[in-house]
């Protein structure tokens, strides 16, 4: 059974760079039918797709965050990572990683998801 | 960007009752590329429905999805105690992928 687990610092100061890693177990990140994605959920608010990556390194980002986001993949470790620069309090959220189904040349739904990790930005 | 508006914000029902949740898109969602998720407090979302009406693996048949174009709905035919949660819709017809704000189904 595929499982995803997020890891990384839970507390950052404004202007720092958020760095999270998602470790995939129970399956290979190099499957050609999946992308891998990051989604966040500010406290009490809805979900926001941050971006996604293919095992080859091809990426797609949400235009609202594109200038600050970098997603990378390490196939040797079965991991993918998120970096978000110049964080502010508005970036405080639970960050989820998830497998993104890729079919008919396009993205589909997310399944499964990691348990999520809370990142707080505060001075 | 396609904005998804879910209604009602909160639905207060009793176990055994029928729940009907709405997800309305600001633009047509191509090919009915819409998914529904269930999220319980402190947990990650769980996929229920994809392609507007196809149940994900292991999802009970009391959950059903319908709709096309800009109007979609999720129906829970008879609420079980474990169904009280937040339900979210997501469109994948165009980029960026977007989610609705959610409908909370609470015990009346």
Interface residues (C-beta under 8 A of the other chain):
Chain A: X45 X46 X47 X48 X49 X60 X62 X63 X64 X96 X98 X101 X106 X107 X108 X109 X110 X111 X112 X113 X114 X115 X116
Chain B: X33 X35 X37 X43 X44 X45 X46 X47 X50 X56 X88 X90 X92 X95 X96 X97 X98 X99 X100 X101 X102
